[in-house]
Amino acid sequence: MIAHVAAADERSGRVVLWHGGSASVSRIAIDAAMLLAQSFQAEVESLYVEDTQLFDLAAFPFARVIGASGGSWRALPHETLEREMRFAAAAFHRQVAEVGSDASVPCRSRIVRDEPLRAVSRACAENGPWNLVVLGEPLTPSDGPRLAQLFERVRDTTGAVITGPLGRRSQGPVVAVVEDFQRLGPMLRAAQRLAPACGGDVKLTLVGDRRDELSWMEGEARLLCATGSEDDVIAFESVLAANDDPAPLAAVLQRYKPGFALAQYGGRLVATGASLRPLTAALECPLLLVR
């Protein structure tokens, strides 16, 4: 994970804040990018992608668009689409730069015209694997396939940060949801790096589908915390959950009201190809999904 870069003093990681061109920009996502950059001594690159498919569609003579305020359909000339995207990109980059200045985080910006996931993949490949991608737009319940494609196609990243339509908080405890014991150490260290920036403590939630497995995981986790400077962990919780049931983990996020959360992509909370509805109904903070 990007925490390894900070711990091993390797080349700094980078936070790629990706905006896909929609009208919706999540302020919580921007805040999350700054918190990650502060925690891991990284820079933020705000990447605005002009989707080439939109320009291809606008070239058809039958293409029409209707404004957000309603009214009649109108043609959308190529030049108009380009101008509106440039205005949106400038507003996005300006907002990121202002938040970055207040947070003392180095920021740079870029506009790319490409297929969105290819643009993100290329941006991450420039800096090797030590990147985190932050989605600048809140995810909807139907965005599961989009998220799956992100993890499938963007290989040079250690994870992705998502926010939901109910995002409202980036300060508070950091909740690490651990389903695979092999990920406990890295996720715990990442949570501890984030906790000071979020102004909270670390809450460790261990998840399994057998009580004996959970008991063993908690014992090992307590040993790990006892042998290092892991004093930030003030709460352990074991959650018994079926492999395909995200509800108990969504309840954890609602109960702790975290400022940031960490979980494994492809686990119970965010299963590959599953609906994101249980998560988006509960998620009020940024969520870092690790591979």
C-alpha positions as CSV (number, residue, x, y, z in Angstrom):
1,M,0.0,0.0,0.0
2,I,1.0,3.6,-0.2
3,A,1.8,3.4,3.5
4,H,4.7,1.2,2.5
5,V,6.2,4.1,0.5
6,A,6.0,6.4,3.4
7,A,7.5,3.8,5.8
8,A,10.3,2.7,3.5
9,D,11.2,6.3,2.4
10,E,10.8,5.4,-1.2
11,R,9.7,7.8,-3.9
12,S,6.6,9.6,-2.7
13,G,3.3,8.3,-3.7
14,R,0.7,10.4,-5.5
15,V,-3.0,10.9,-5.1
16,V,-4.8,11.1,-8.5
17,L,-8.1,13.0,-8.0
18,W,-10.1,11.9,-11.1
19,H,-13.1,13.9,-12.3
20,G,-15.0,12.3,-15.2
21,G,-16.7,15.4,-16.5
22,S,-20.2,15.2,-14.9
23,A,-21.8,18.1,-13.2
24,S,-21.4,16.5,-9.8
25,V,-18.2,17.1,-7.8
26,S,-17.9,15.7,-4.3
27,R,-16.3,18.1,-1.8
28,I,-15.8,15.2,0.5
29,A,-13.7,13.5,-2.2
30,I,-11.5,16.6,-2.5
31,D,-11.1,16.6,1.3
32,A,-10.2,12.9,1.2
33,A,-7.5,13.5,-1.4
34,M,-5.9,16.2,0.8
35,L,-6.1,14.0,3.9
36,L,-4.3,11.2,2.1
37,A,-1.7,13.6,0.8
38,Q,-1.0,15.0,4.2
39,S,-0.9,11.5,5.8
40,F,1.5,10.0,3.3
41,Q,3.5,13.1,2.2
42,A,2.2,12.8,-1.3
43,E,1.1,15.3,-3.9
44,V,-2.4,15.6,-5.5
45,E,-2.9,15.6,-9.2
46,S,-6.4,16.7,-10.2
47,L,-7.2,14.9,-13.5
48,Y,-10.1,16.2,-15.5
49,V,-11.0,13.7,-18.3
50,E,-12.8,15.0,-21.4
51,D,-14.5,11.8,-22.5
52,T,-13.8,11.2,-26.2
53,Q,-17.1,9.3,-26.5
54,L,-19.1,12.5,-25.8
55,F,-17.3,14.2,-28.6
56,D,-18.0,11.3,-30.9
57,L,-21.7,11.4,-30.0
58,A,-21.9,15.2,-30.5
59,A,-20.7,14.7,-34.1
60,F,-23.8,12.9,-35.1
61,P,-26.4,15.3,-36.7
62,F,-29.2,13.9,-34.6
63,A,-27.4,14.6,-31.3
64,R,-29.3,16.9,-28.9
65,V,-28.9,18.0,-25.3
66,I,-31.2,19.4,-22.7
67,G,-30.0,21.7,-19.9
68,A,-30.3,20.9,-16.2
69,S,-33.0,23.6,-15.9
70,G,-35.2,21.9,-18.5
71,G,-36.5,23.6,-21.6
72,S,-36.2,22.6,-25.2
73,W,-33.7,20.3,-26.8
74,R,-30.9,21.9,-28.6
75,A,-28.0,20.9,-30.7
76,L,-24.6,20.7,-29.1
77,P,-21.8,21.8,-31.5
78,H,-18.3,20.4,-31.0
79,E,-17.0,23.9,-30.1
80,T,-19.7,24.4,-27.4
81,L,-19.1,21.0,-25.8
82,E,-15.4,21.8,-25.7
83,R,-15.9,25.2,-24.2
84,E,-18.3,23.9,-21.5
85,M,-15.8,21.2,-20.6
86,R,-13.0,23.6,-20.3
87,F,-15.1,25.8,-18.0
88,A,-16.0,22.9,-15.9
89,A,-12.3,21.7,-15.7
90,A,-11.1,25.2,-14.8
91,A,-13.7,25.4,-11.9
92,F,-12.7,21.9,-10.7
93,H,-9.0,22.6,-10.7
94,R,-9.5,26.0,-9.1
95,Q,-11.5,24.4,-6.2
96,V,-8.9,21.7,-5.7
97,A,-6.1,24.3,-5.7
98,E,-7.9,26.4,-3.1
99,V,-8.5,23.4,-0.8
100,G,-4.9,22.3,-1.4
101,S,-3.5,25.7,-0.5
102,D,-5.5,25.7,2.8
103,A,-4.2,22.2,3.6
104,S,-0.6,23.0,2.5
105,V,-0.7,20.1,0.0
106,P,1.2,20.4,-3.3
107,C,-1.2,20.1,-6.2
108,R,-1.0,20.1,-9.9
109,S,-3.7,19.7,-12.5
110,R,-4.2,18.2,-16.0
111,I,-6.9,18.1,-18.6
112,V,-6.9,14.9,-20.8
113,R,-9.1,14.0,-23.7
114,D,-9.3,10.3,-23.8
115,E,-11.4,7.3,-22.8
116,P,-11.8,7.8,-19.0
117,L,-10.3,4.6,-17.6
118,R,-7.5,4.7,-20.1
119,A,-6.7,8.2,-19.1
120,V,-6.5,7.3,-15.4
121,S,-4.5,4.2,-16.2
122,R,-1.9,6.2,-18.1
123,A,-1.7,8.8,-15.4
124,C,-1.0,6.2,-12.8
125,A,1.5,4.4,-14.9
126,E,3.6,7.5,-15.1
127,N,4.4,7.2,-11.4
128,G,4.6,3.5,-10.9
129,P,2.4,1.5,-8.5
130,W,2.4,4.0,-5.6
131,N,-0.8,5.8,-6.5
132,L,-4.2,6.2,-4.9
133,V,-7.1,7.1,-7.2
134,V,-9.8,9.3,-5.6
135,L,-13.1,9.4,-7.6
136,G,-14.2,13.0,-7.7
137,E,-17.8,12.1,-8.2
138,P,-20.0,10.3,-5.7
139,L,-20.8,6.8,-6.6
140,T,-24.4,5.7,-7.2
141,P,-25.9,2.3,-6.3
142,S,-25.6,1.2,-10.0
143,D,-21.9,2.1,-10.3
144,G,-20.7,-1.4,-9.3
145,P,-19.6,-2.3,-12.9
146,R,-17.7,1.0,-13.2
147,L,-15.8,0.4,-10.0
148,A,-15.0,-3.2,-11.1
149,Q,-13.6,-1.8,-14.4
150,L,-11.5,0.6,-12.5
151,F,-9.8,-2.1,-10.4
152,E,-9.5,-4.3,-13.5
153,R,-8.0,-1.8,-15.9
154,V,-6.0,0.6,-13.7
155,R,-3.2,-1.6,-12.4
156,D,-0.6,0.9,-11.2
157,T,-2.5,1.8,-8.0
158,T,-2.7,0.5,-4.5
159,G,-6.4,1.3,-4.2
160,A,-9.3,3.7,-4.8
161,V,-11.2,6.1,-2.7
162,I,-14.9,6.4,-3.2
163,T,-17.6,8.7,-1.7
164,G,-21.4,8.2,-1.8
165,P,-24.3,10.5,-2.4
166,L,-24.7,11.0,1.4
167,G,-21.0,12.0,1.9
168,R,-20.8,14.7,4.6
169,R,-17.9,14.0,6.9
170,S,-14.1,13.6,6.6
171,Q,-13.2,14.1,10.3
172,G,-13.6,11.5,13.0
173,P,-12.3,8.0,13.8
174,V,-10.7,5.9,11.1
175,V,-12.4,2.5,10.7
176,A,-10.4,-0.4,9.2
177,V,-12.6,-3.3,8.1
178,V,-10.3,-6.4,7.9
179,E,-11.7,-9.6,6.3
180,D,-8.3,-11.1,5.3
181,F,-5.8,-11.5,8.1
182,Q,-2.9,-11.0,5.6
183,R,-4.1,-7.5,5.1
184,L,-4.3,-6.6,8.8
185,G,-0.8,-5.1,9.2
186,P,-0.8,-2.9,6.1
187,M,-4.4,-1.7,6.7
188,L,-3.7,-1.0,10.3
189,R,-0.6,1.1,9.5
190,A,-2.5,3.0,6.8
191,A,-5.4,3.7,9.3
192,Q,-2.9,5.0,11.8
193,R,-1.3,7.3,9.3
194,L,-4.7,8.7,8.5
195,A,-6.0,9.1,12.1
196,P,-4.0,12.3,13.0
197,A,-5.2,14.1,9.9
198,C,-8.8,13.0,10.5
199,G,-8.6,14.0,14.2
200,G,-9.8,10.7,15.5
201,D,-8.7,7.2,16.7
202,V,-8.5,3.9,14.9
203,K,-11.4,1.4,15.2
204,L,-10.4,-2.0,14.0
205,T,-13.3,-4.2,12.8
206,L,-12.5,-7.9,12.2
207,V,-14.9,-9.8,10.0
208,G,-15.4,-13.6,9.5
209,D,-18.0,-16.2,9.0
210,R,-16.9,-18.5,11.9
211,R,-16.6,-17.6,15.6
212,D,-13.4,-19.6,16.0
213,E,-11.8,-17.8,13.1
214,L,-12.8,-14.4,14.5
215,S,-11.4,-15.3,18.0
216,W,-8.1,-16.3,16.5
217,M,-7.9,-13.1,14.3
218,E,-8.6,-10.9,17.3
219,G,-6.0,-12.6,19.4
220,E,-3.4,-12.1,16.6
221,A,-4.5,-8.5,16.1
222,R,-4.1,-7.7,19.8
223,L,-0.6,-9.3,19.8
224,L,0.3,-7.2,16.8
225,C,-0.8,-4.0,18.5
226,A,0.9,-4.9,21.7
227,T,4.3,-5.4,20.0
228,G,4.5,-2.1,18.3
229,S,3.5,1.5,18.9
230,E,-0.1,0.8,18.1
231,D,-1.6,2.8,21.0
232,D,-4.0,4.6,18.6
233,V,-6.2,1.5,18.4
234,I,-8.7,2.0,21.2
235,A,-11.5,-0.3,19.9
236,F,-11.6,-3.9,18.6
237,E,-14.8,-5.3,17.2
238,S,-15.5,-8.7,15.7
239,V,-18.4,-9.0,13.2
240,L,-19.8,-12.4,12.3
241,A,-21.1,-12.0,8.7
242,A,-21.9,-14.3,5.8
243,N,-19.7,-14.1,2.8
244,D,-22.3,-12.2,0.7
245,D,-23.9,-10.0,3.4
246,P,-22.7,-6.4,3.5
247,A,-25.4,-5.3,6.0
248,P,-23.4,-5.9,9.2
249,L,-20.5,-3.9,7.9
250,A,-22.6,-1.1,6.6
251,A,-24.1,-1.0,10.1
252,V,-20.5,-0.6,11.5
253,L,-20.0,2.5,9.3
254,Q,-23.3,4.0,10.6
255,R,-22.5,3.3,14.2
256,Y,-19.0,4.7,14.4
257,K,-19.6,7.7,12.2
258,P,-16.0,7.6,10.9
259,G,-14.1,10.4,9.1
260,F,-12.5,7.8,6.9
261,A,-12.9,4.0,6.4
262,L,-10.8,1.3,4.8
263,A,-11.9,-2.0,3.4
264,Q,-10.9,-4.6,0.9
265,Y,-12.4,-4.4,-2.6
266,G,-14.1,-7.7,-3.5
267,G,-14.9,-8.5,0.1
268,R,-18.3,-8.5,1.9
269,L,-18.7,-4.7,2.0
270,V,-17.9,-4.1,-1.7
271,A,-18.3,-7.4,-3.5
272,T,-17.2,-7.5,-7.2
273,G,-20.2,-7.0,-9.4
274,A,-22.7,-6.5,-6.6
275,S,-25.0,-3.6,-6.1
276,L,-23.6,-0.7,-4.1
277,R,-27.0,0.2,-2.7
278,P,-26.3,-1.1,0.9
279,L,-23.0,0.8,1.0
280,T,-24.2,4.1,-0.6
281,A,-27.1,4.1,1.9
282,A,-24.7,4.0,4.8
283,L,-21.5,5.7,3.6
284,E,-21.1,9.3,4.9
285,C,-17.3,9.4,4.7
286,P,-14.5,8.6,2.2
287,L,-13.9,4.9,1.8
288,L,-10.4,3.6,0.8
289,L,-10.7,0.3,-1.0
290,V,-7.5,-1.7,-1.2
291,R,-6.7,-4.5,-3.7
